[in-house]
Structure formats: C-alpha cells, structure tokens
Amino acid sequence: MNRSSAPRLRAAAALAVPALLLGGAGTALAAPAAARTAAWTETAVFVGTAHGHTPNSAIVAAGEVAYTKAVSAFWLRSQCNIGLTNATPDGIGWYLGQARLYCSR
C-alpha cells in the first residue's frame, strides 16, 4: 500500500508547491479589482487664442478655440476645464484672449 500511495503523494505535492510559491490558488481571486487593474490617467493641455471687442468676448472665443482643438483630438467637452485665461488690449480697440484648457480622462 505504501508503494501505490507514494506516486499519488508526489503528484499532489507537485501541484501544491507551485501554488504556495505563487501565493496560493485563491490569492488572485481574493485580490480587490483595483489591485488587478492599473489606473491610468491621461491628461492634455490645449491653448486657444482669439480676438474680441471686449476682454470677455475675447476670452470666450479663445475658450471655444481651445475646446475645438480638444474635440478634434477626441476629447469630450465634459472631460475638460478652462484653467488660465488672459485678455490683453492690442491698442486699436480689440482684445487678444488666451485660454488654457486642462483635460483628463
């Protein structure tokens, strides 16, 4: 009887040892989903410039230019926020607006 059970014990040990070395068979199943998947965040910055009669209209137009660039690069408008804005007079009654759009997904 001892001889017939020896090969079975060796086969069972051969299956159990790698499972113990790898952290057990149930370890991967018990790990939380966040530990099994990597969380990547993609970010982008788009800058828009435009002219307007007032500082506000120049900034709004520059923001739309920045959003247009973002949408052209396959970003959703809801994934982006306008961060920095600036409006400077050009000396002849117009304003140059600049808007920086920060996107993340």
URZIZI-V152893 format. One record per residue. N is the residue number from 0. RES is the residue in three letters. SS is DSSP state (H for helix, E for strand, C for the rest). PSI is psi in whole degrees, 0 to 359 (NA if undefined). Layout:
n=N res=RES ss=SS psi=PSI
n=N res=RES ss=SS psi=PSI
//
This chain:
n=0 res=MET ss=C psi=325
n=1 res=ASN ss=H psi=323
n=2 res=ARG ss=H psi=322
n=3 res=SER ss=H psi=333
n=4 res=SER ss=H psi=341
n=5 res=ALA ss=H psi=313
n=6 res=PRO ss=H psi=325
n=7 res=ARG ss=H psi=322
n=8 res=LEU ss=H psi=320
n=9 res=ARG ss=H psi=320
n=10 res=ALA ss=H psi=319
n=11 res=ALA ss=H psi=320
n=12 res=ALA ss=H psi=323
n=13 res=ALA ss=H psi=329
n=14 res=LEU ss=H psi=327
n=15 res=ALA ss=H psi=324
n=16 res=VAL ss=H psi=312
n=17 res=PRO ss=H psi=326
n=18 res=ALA ss=H psi=322
n=19 res=LEU ss=H psi=321
n=20 res=LEU ss=H psi=328
n=21 res=LEU ss=C psi=6
n=22 res=GLY ss=C psi=12
n=23 res=GLY ss=C psi=155
n=24 res=ALA ss=C psi=329
n=25 res=GLY ss=C psi=357
n=26 res=THR ss=H psi=313
n=27 res=ALA ss=H psi=327
n=28 res=LEU ss=H psi=331
n=29 res=ALA ss=H psi=347
n=30 res=ALA ss=C psi=142
n=31 res=PRO ss=C psi=158
n=32 res=ALA ss=H psi=326
n=33 res=ALA ss=H psi=330
n=34 res=ALA ss=H psi=336
n=35 res=ARG ss=H psi=339
n=36 res=THR ss=C psi=141
n=37 res=ALA ss=C psi=137
n=38 res=ALA ss=C psi=111
n=39 res=TRP ss=C psi=140
n=40 res=THR ss=C psi=121
n=41 res=GLU ss=C psi=133
n=42 res=THR ss=E psi=154
n=43 res=ALA ss=E psi=153
n=44 res=VAL ss=E psi=130
n=45 res=PHE ss=E psi=138
n=46 res=VAL ss=E psi=131
n=47 res=GLY ss=E psi=144
n=48 res=THR ss=E psi=146
n=49 res=ALA ss=E psi=163
n=50 res=HIS ss=E psi=153
n=51 res=GLY ss=E psi=164
n=52 res=HIS ss=C psi=332
n=53 res=THR ss=C psi=160
n=54 res=PRO ss=H psi=321
n=55 res=ASN ss=H psi=315
n=56 res=SER ss=H psi=327
n=57 res=ALA ss=H psi=320
n=58 res=ILE ss=H psi=318
n=59 res=VAL ss=H psi=317
n=60 res=ALA ss=H psi=321
n=61 res=ALA ss=H psi=323
n=62 res=GLY ss=H psi=319
n=63 res=GLU ss=H psi=324
n=64 res=VAL ss=H psi=317
n=65 res=ALA ss=H psi=318
n=66 res=TYR ss=H psi=322
n=67 res=THR ss=H psi=319
n=68 res=LYS ss=H psi=319
n=69 res=ALA ss=H psi=315
n=70 res=VAL ss=H psi=326
n=71 res=SER ss=H psi=334
n=72 res=ALA ss=C psi=18
n=73 res=PHE ss=C psi=34
n=74 res=TRP ss=C psi=147
n=75 res=LEU ss=C psi=149
n=76 res=ARG ss=H psi=328
n=77 res=SER ss=H psi=347
n=78 res=GLN ss=H psi=1
n=79 res=CYS ss=E psi=151
n=80 res=ASN ss=E psi=140
n=81 res=ILE ss=E psi=126
n=82 res=GLY ss=E psi=280
n=83 res=LEU ss=E psi=136
n=84 res=THR ss=E psi=154
n=85 res=ASN ss=E psi=143
n=86 res=ALA ss=E psi=128
n=87 res=THR ss=E psi=139
n=88 res=PRO ss=E psi=146
n=89 res=ASP ss=C psi=357
n=90 res=GLY ss=C psi=349
n=91 res=ILE ss=C psi=25
n=92 res=GLY ss=C psi=359
n=93 res=TRP ss=C psi=161
n=94 res=TYR ss=E psi=142
n=95 res=LEU ss=E psi=118
n=96 res=GLY ss=E psi=143
n=97 res=GLN ss=E psi=138
n=98 res=ALA ss=E psi=136
n=99 res=ARG ss=E psi=125
n=100 res=LEU ss=E psi=124
n=101 res=TYR ss=E psi=124
n=102 res=CYS ss=E psi=144
n=103 res=SER ss=E psi=145
n=104 res=ARG ss=C psi=NA
//
